[in-house]
Amino acid sequence: MSFPLSFSDSPSSATSSSLALPDITVTLNAAGDSIFDQAYRHFNQQDTPATPHAPVTEPQEVPDPAPSPYSAPYDQPLERLAQHSQSQNPTAETGSDWAQNLNLDHVDVGLLVSEPSLALAIAVLIEMLIPLPRKIKLGGLSSIFAGLARKVNRPSFSAEQRAFAGILLPTLIVAVLLFLVLTLDLIAGFDLIVALVVLVLVLDLRFAQERSVQVERALREGFKDKAKGLLAPMVLRETSMLSELGIAKACAESVILRIFSGWFAVMVWFFIAGLEGAVVMQTITILTREYNYKLRGNAQFGKYLFRIQQIMLALPALALSVCLFFSKNPLRALACGKEGFNQYPAPISGFVLGAVGGALNLSLGGPRYYQGTMVRLPKIGGNNNPIRESILYAMRKIRMCGLIMLVLAILIDLNF
């Protein structure tokens, strides 16, 4: 076995000295490779012959990329583990994708109030399920509105002065409430959370819903006088002379009109004109009830406000007719609604009573007493006289129409 070693001062003139041993010859070369490099080259030549005259290049080390200033130190082991997992399982998600899926910045925590219809749906559920005090709602301002009316609608004023006051006072009230709502919107940046809170205070469904149940229960238990007392705050007419049939009819009519004007129409105007439209619709409904032209002394003061309310209820009545297509007898409901529109003194109210009465086949309208005076109104709706169960049927029908409209609005918002 021989290991050549040579010693040389320069590459051009290489002198060598050899040392001979028995069985081993060592040659020293100062300018040559070491014995380990020669052995490594000899081993490579046996496997893959080197290309002649090919320059030998040393592999260059690639420096590790500098860590990003936006990545936390604990993200680097996670990324290396994800890369190793990706090499073992090509179908697995990479570490960056996994981290992106868990990134809280991409989670929309306000999804439930991301659309106006969803915010309204939450407000409707709160109104139906949570018994909020009436004093904190918009209807709690009724006593203030009535007190303002007594100051500008005095018996000593002329009919022209009362009519002018009946236009000016509601306009000022609506303007003040609109200013408050707009100011709140500007401060909060038109946030739907604010709209949710205001809608809870504006919508008025629970009172008519609960009062109709109480009147029906009183009639079922045989407490007729109690039913009359419960009905009196809902209607603006005398209830002392009503029979059980008259109580059922008056309560059915009242619950239909109250839920339609104070809940259904408010939702429609929220879709049309936003929170401001809902506030205006409910305010006019409350003022029309407080300044009703049928009450003594309000003939001139409330007649223009009544006409404005009928105009604003036109679009909600159209939406109601669409929702009634999902009822059992949609054609009869629309036919009876048209009849009520043509015959009733309040055309939009007549359409609503006729349409819901036609859908339930209930006969509504007829004579009634206002402050001791009988007023005969045309009969509208279906053919059957109301019974005590008809009160709940009427309440559920108009409430179901509102829920159908709400579902349709949600579907439209989410898909378009």
C-alpha positions as CSV (number, residue, x, y, z in Angstrom):
1,M,0.0,0.0,0.0
2,S,1.4,3.4,-1.0
3,F,0.5,7.0,-0.1
4,P,2.2,9.5,-2.3
5,L,3.3,12.6,-0.5
6,S,5.4,15.4,-2.1
7,F,6.8,18.6,-0.7
8,S,7.3,21.6,-3.0
9,D,8.1,25.3,-2.5
10,S,6.2,26.4,-5.7
11,P,3.8,25.0,-8.2
12,S,6.3,25.2,-11.0
13,S,9.2,23.4,-9.4
14,A,8.0,20.6,-7.2
15,T,10.6,18.5,-5.4
16,S,9.7,15.3,-3.9
17,S,11.2,13.0,-1.4
18,S,10.1,9.5,-0.8
19,L,10.4,7.3,2.2
20,A,10.5,3.6,1.5
21,L,9.3,1.2,4.1
22,P,8.6,-2.5,3.8
23,D,5.1,-2.8,2.3
24,I,4.4,1.0,2.5
25,T,5.6,3.9,0.3
26,V,4.8,7.4,1.4
27,T,5.4,10.3,-1.0
28,L,5.1,13.9,0.4
29,N,4.1,16.8,-1.8
30,A,3.7,20.2,-0.3
31,A,1.6,21.7,-3.0
32,G,-0.7,18.6,-3.5
33,D,-3.9,17.5,-1.8
34,S,-4.1,15.7,1.4
35,I,-4.5,12.0,1.6
36,F,-8.2,12.4,2.6
37,D,-8.9,14.6,-0.4
38,Q,-7.3,12.1,-2.7
39,A,-9.2,9.2,-1.2
40,Y,-12.5,11.2,-1.6
41,R,-11.6,12.0,-5.3
42,H,-10.8,8.4,-6.0
43,F,-14.1,7.3,-4.6
44,N,-16.1,9.7,-6.7
45,Q,-14.2,8.7,-9.9
46,Q,-15.3,5.1,-9.4
47,D,-19.0,6.1,-9.3
48,T,-19.4,9.1,-11.7
49,P,-16.4,9.9,-13.9
50,A,-15.6,13.6,-13.8
51,T,-16.1,15.7,-17.0
52,P,-12.7,16.6,-18.4
53,H,-11.7,20.2,-18.0
54,A,-14.9,20.9,-16.0
55,P,-14.2,23.5,-13.3
56,V,-14.8,22.3,-9.8
57,T,-17.0,24.8,-8.0
58,E,-17.5,24.8,-4.3
59,P,-21.2,24.8,-3.1
60,Q,-22.2,28.2,-1.8
61,E,-24.1,28.5,1.4
62,V,-27.4,30.4,1.1
63,P,-27.9,32.5,4.1
64,D,-31.2,32.1,6.0
65,P,-33.7,34.8,5.3
66,A,-34.0,37.5,7.9
67,P,-37.1,37.1,10.0
68,S,-39.9,39.5,9.2
69,P,-40.3,42.2,11.8
70,Y,-44.1,41.4,11.7
71,S,-43.8,37.8,12.7
72,A,-43.6,36.7,16.2
73,P,-40.8,34.4,17.4
74,Y,-43.2,31.6,18.2
75,D,-44.5,31.6,14.6
76,Q,-41.2,30.2,13.2
77,P,-41.3,26.8,14.9
78,L,-45.0,26.6,13.8
79,E,-44.1,27.3,10.2
80,R,-41.2,24.7,10.2
81,L,-43.6,22.1,11.7
82,A,-46.2,22.9,9.1
83,Q,-43.6,22.6,6.3
84,H,-42.5,19.2,7.6
85,S,-46.2,18.1,7.8
86,Q,-46.7,19.3,4.3
87,S,-43.8,17.3,3.0
88,Q,-45.2,14.2,4.7
89,N,-48.8,14.8,3.6
90,P,-49.1,17.0,0.5
91,T,-52.9,17.4,1.0
92,A,-52.5,18.9,4.4
93,E,-52.9,22.7,4.9
94,T,-49.7,24.8,5.2
95,G,-48.9,26.5,8.4
96,S,-49.7,29.9,6.9
97,D,-53.1,28.8,5.7
98,W,-53.9,27.3,9.1
99,A,-52.8,30.5,10.8
100,Q,-54.9,32.5,8.4
101,N,-58.0,30.4,9.1
102,L,-57.6,31.1,12.8
103,N,-56.9,34.8,12.4
104,L,-59.4,36.8,14.4
105,D,-59.1,39.7,12.0
106,H,-61.1,37.7,9.5
107,V,-64.0,36.9,11.9
108,D,-67.0,39.1,11.5
109,V,-68.3,39.4,15.0
110,G,-71.0,41.8,13.8
111,L,-72.6,39.4,11.4
112,L,-76.0,39.5,13.1
113,V,-76.2,43.2,12.6
114,S,-74.4,43.4,9.3
115,E,-77.6,43.9,7.3
116,P,-80.5,46.2,8.2
117,S,-83.0,43.3,8.0
118,L,-80.9,41.2,10.5
119,A,-80.8,44.1,12.9
120,L,-84.6,44.5,12.5
121,A,-85.1,40.8,13.1
122,I,-83.2,40.9,16.4
123,A,-85.3,44.0,17.4
124,V,-88.5,42.1,16.6
125,L,-87.5,39.1,18.7
126,I,-86.7,41.4,21.6
127,E,-90.0,43.1,21.2
128,M,-91.9,39.8,21.1
129,L,-90.0,38.0,24.0
130,I,-88.8,40.6,26.4
131,P,-91.4,42.6,28.4
132,L,-89.9,46.1,28.3
133,P,-91.7,48.9,30.2
134,R,-93.9,51.0,27.9
135,K,-92.6,54.2,29.5
136,I,-89.2,53.8,27.9
137,K,-90.6,53.3,24.5
138,L,-91.7,56.0,22.0
139,G,-95.3,55.4,23.0
140,G,-94.4,56.5,26.5
141,L,-94.4,60.1,25.2
142,S,-98.1,60.0,24.5
143,S,-98.9,62.0,27.7
144,I,-96.5,64.7,26.6
145,F,-98.0,64.9,23.2
146,A,-101.5,65.2,24.7
147,G,-100.4,68.0,27.0
148,L,-98.9,69.9,24.1
149,A,-102.2,69.5,22.2
150,R,-104.2,71.0,25.1
151,K,-102.1,74.2,24.9
152,V,-102.7,74.8,21.2
153,N,-106.1,73.2,20.6
154,R,-108.2,75.3,23.0
155,P,-112.0,75.6,22.6
156,S,-111.7,79.4,22.4
157,F,-109.7,79.1,19.2
158,S,-111.4,79.3,15.8
159,A,-111.6,76.3,13.4
160,E,-108.9,77.8,11.2
161,Q,-106.5,78.2,14.2
162,R,-107.1,74.6,15.3
163,A,-106.5,73.3,11.8
164,F,-103.2,75.3,11.6
165,A,-102.2,74.1,15.1
166,G,-103.0,70.5,14.0
167,I,-100.4,70.9,11.2
168,L,-97.8,72.9,13.0
169,L,-97.6,70.9,16.3
170,P,-97.1,67.4,14.7
171,T,-94.5,68.9,12.3
172,L,-92.5,70.3,15.2
173,I,-92.7,67.1,17.1
174,V,-91.5,65.0,14.1
175,A,-88.7,67.5,13.4
176,V,-87.4,67.3,17.0
177,L,-87.4,63.5,17.0
178,L,-85.7,63.4,13.6
179,F,-83.1,65.8,14.8
180,L,-82.4,63.6,17.8
181,V,-82.1,60.5,15.7
182,L,-79.9,62.1,13.1
183,T,-77.6,63.5,15.8
184,L,-77.4,60.0,17.4
185,D,-76.6,58.5,14.0
186,L,-73.8,61.0,13.4
187,I,-72.2,60.5,16.8
188,A,-72.3,56.7,16.4
189,G,-71.3,56.8,12.7
190,F,-74.5,55.3,11.4
191,D,-73.9,52.1,13.3
192,L,-76.6,49.4,13.0
193,I,-76.2,48.7,16.7
194,V,-77.7,52.1,17.4
195,A,-80.5,51.3,14.9
196,L,-81.1,48.1,16.8
197,V,-81.5,49.9,20.1
198,V,-83.8,52.6,18.6
199,L,-85.9,50.0,16.8
200,V,-86.6,48.2,20.1
201,L,-87.9,51.5,21.5
202,V,-90.0,52.3,18.4
203,L,-91.7,49.0,17.5
204,D,-95.0,48.5,19.2
205,L,-96.3,44.9,19.0
206,R,-96.3,43.5,22.6
207,F,-99.1,45.7,24.0
208,A,-101.7,44.8,21.4
209,Q,-100.5,41.1,21.4
210,E,-100.8,40.7,25.2
211,R,-104.0,42.8,25.5
212,S,-105.8,40.6,22.9
213,V,-104.8,37.5,24.8
214,Q,-106.1,39.0,28.0
215,V,-109.5,40.0,26.5
216,E,-110.0,36.5,25.0
217,R,-109.1,34.9,28.3
218,A,-111.6,37.2,30.2
219,L,-114.4,36.3,27.7
220,R,-113.5,32.6,28.0
221,E,-113.7,32.7,31.8
222,G,-117.0,34.6,31.7
223,F,-115.7,38.0,32.9
224,K,-117.5,40.2,30.4
225,D,-117.0,43.5,32.3
226,K,-113.3,42.8,32.8
227,A,-113.0,42.2,29.0
228,K,-114.7,45.6,28.4
229,G,-112.2,47.3,30.8
230,L,-109.3,45.7,29.1
231,L,-110.6,46.7,25.7
232,A,-111.2,50.4,26.5
233,P,-107.5,51.5,26.2
234,M,-107.3,49.8,22.8
235,V,-110.3,51.5,21.2
236,L,-111.4,55.1,21.1
237,R,-115.0,54.4,21.6
238,E,-117.5,53.3,24.3
239,T,-117.4,49.7,25.4
240,S,-120.0,49.6,28.1
241,M,-122.8,48.7,25.8
242,L,-121.0,46.0,23.8
243,S,-122.1,42.4,23.8
244,E,-119.8,39.5,23.6
245,L,-120.0,39.6,19.9
246,G,-119.3,43.3,19.9
247,I,-116.3,42.9,22.2
248,A,-114.9,40.2,19.9
249,K,-115.4,42.3,16.8
250,A,-114.0,45.5,18.4
251,C,-111.0,43.7,19.8
252,A,-110.3,42.0,16.5
253,E,-110.5,45.3,14.6
254,S,-108.3,47.1,17.1
255,V,-105.6,44.5,17.2
256,I,-105.4,44.3,13.4
257,L,-105.0,48.1,13.0
258,R,-102.7,48.6,16.0
259,I,-100.3,45.8,14.9
260,F,-100.4,47.0,11.3
261,S,-99.8,50.7,12.0
262,G,-97.5,50.4,15.0
263,W,-95.4,47.3,13.9
264,F,-95.9,46.2,10.3
265,A,-95.9,49.7,8.8
266,V,-92.9,50.7,10.9
267,M,-90.9,47.8,9.6
268,V,-91.9,48.7,6.0
269,W,-90.7,52.3,6.4
270,F,-87.5,51.1,8.0
271,F,-86.8,49.2,4.8
272,I,-87.8,52.3,2.7
273,A,-86.1,55.2,4.5
274,G,-84.0,53.6,7.3
275,L,-84.3,54.5,11.0
276,E,-85.6,57.9,10.2
277,G,-88.6,56.5,8.3
278,A,-89.4,54.1,11.1
279,V,-89.4,56.9,13.7
280,V,-91.6,59.2,11.5
281,M,-94.1,56.4,10.9
282,Q,-94.5,55.5,14.6
283,T,-94.6,59.1,15.7
284,I,-97.4,59.9,13.2
285,T,-99.3,56.7,14.4
286,I,-99.0,57.8,18.0
287,L,-100.1,61.4,17.2
288,T,-103.0,60.2,15.1
289,R,-104.2,58.1,18.1
290,E,-103.9,61.0,20.5
291,Y,-105.3,63.6,18.2
292,N,-108.0,61.4,16.7
293,Y,-110.4,63.4,14.7
294,K,-113.4,61.3,15.9
295,L,-112.9,62.6,19.5
296,R,-114.7,65.7,20.7
297,G,-112.8,68.9,20.0
298,N,-110.4,67.2,17.5
299,A,-112.5,67.4,14.3
300,Q,-110.4,70.3,12.9
301,F,-107.2,69.6,14.9
302,G,-106.6,66.0,13.8
303,K,-108.1,65.7,10.3
304,Y,-104.9,66.7,8.4
305,L,-102.8,64.4,10.5
306,F,-105.2,61.6,9.8
307,R,-104.8,62.1,6.1
308,I,-101.1,62.1,6.3
309,Q,-101.2,58.8,8.2
310,Q,-103.4,57.2,5.5
311,I,-100.9,58.3,2.8
312,M,-98.0,56.8,4.7
313,L,-99.9,53.6,5.3
314,A,-100.4,53.1,1.5
315,L,-97.0,51.3,0.9
316,P,-97.3,49.1,3.9
317,A,-100.8,48.1,2.7
318,L,-99.3,47.1,-0.6
319,A,-96.7,45.0,1.2
320,L,-99.5,43.4,3.3
321,S,-101.3,42.4,0.1
322,V,-98.1,40.6,-1.0
323,C,-97.8,38.8,2.3
324,L,-101.4,37.7,2.1
325,F,-100.6,35.6,-1.0
326,F,-99.2,33.1,1.5
327,S,-102.6,32.8,3.3
328,K,-105.3,30.2,2.7
329,N,-107.6,32.4,0.6
330,P,-105.4,35.1,-1.0
331,L,-107.9,36.0,-3.8
332,R,-110.8,36.4,-1.3
333,A,-108.5,38.5,0.9
334,L,-107.6,40.9,-1.9
335,A,-111.2,41.1,-3.1
336,C,-112.4,42.0,0.4
337,G,-109.6,44.4,0.8
338,K,-110.6,46.2,-2.4
339,E,-114.2,46.4,-1.1
340,G,-113.0,47.9,2.2
341,F,-110.9,50.5,0.4
342,N,-113.9,51.7,-1.6
343,Q,-116.5,51.7,1.2
344,Y,-114.7,52.5,4.4
345,P,-114.3,56.2,5.5
346,A,-110.5,55.6,6.1
347,P,-109.6,53.8,2.8
348,I,-106.2,52.3,3.8
349,S,-107.6,51.2,7.1
350,G,-110.6,49.7,5.3
351,F,-108.3,47.8,3.0
352,V,-106.4,46.3,5.9
353,L,-109.5,45.3,7.8
354,G,-111.2,43.9,4.7
355,A,-108.1,42.0,3.6
356,V,-107.4,40.4,6.9
357,G,-111.1,39.8,7.5
358,G,-111.4,38.2,4.1
359,A,-108.5,35.9,4.8
360,L,-110.1,34.8,8.0
361,N,-113.7,35.0,6.6
362,L,-114.6,37.3,9.5
363,S,-117.2,40.1,9.2
364,L,-115.9,43.4,10.5
365,G,-117.1,46.9,10.6
366,G,-120.7,47.8,11.4
367,P,-122.3,50.3,13.9
368,R,-120.4,51.6,17.0
369,Y,-120.7,54.4,19.5
370,Y,-118.4,57.4,19.8
371,Q,-119.1,59.5,22.9
372,G,-122.7,58.6,22.9
373,T,-123.3,59.0,19.2
374,M,-123.9,55.9,17.0
375,V,-121.8,55.8,13.8
376,R,-122.8,53.2,11.2
377,L,-119.8,51.9,9.2
378,P,-120.1,49.5,6.3
379,K,-119.6,45.8,7.0
380,I,-116.4,44.5,5.4
381,G,-114.4,41.3,5.4
382,G,-115.8,37.8,5.3
383,N,-119.2,36.3,6.2
384,N,-118.8,34.9,9.7
385,N,-119.5,36.9,12.8
386,P,-116.5,37.0,15.2
387,I,-116.3,34.9,18.3
388,R,-113.9,35.1,21.2
389,E,-111.4,32.9,19.4
390,S,-111.5,35.3,16.4
391,I,-109.5,37.8,18.5
392,L,-106.5,35.5,18.6
393,Y,-106.9,34.5,14.9
394,A,-106.8,38.1,13.9
395,M,-103.8,38.8,16.0
396,R,-101.9,35.8,14.7
397,K,-102.8,36.5,11.1
398,I,-101.5,40.1,11.0
399,R,-98.4,39.1,13.1
400,M,-97.7,36.2,10.6
401,C,-97.8,38.7,7.7
402,G,-95.2,40.8,9.4
403,L,-92.9,37.8,10.0
404,I,-93.3,36.7,6.4
405,M,-92.3,40.2,5.2
406,L,-89.3,40.1,7.5
407,V,-88.1,36.7,6.2
408,L,-88.5,37.9,2.6
409,A,-86.5,41.0,3.4
410,I,-83.7,39.0,5.0
411,L,-83.5,36.7,2.0
412,I,-83.3,39.7,-0.3
413,D,-80.6,41.4,1.8
414,L,-78.4,38.2,2.0
415,N,-78.6,37.3,-1.7
416,F,-78.5,40.7,-3.3
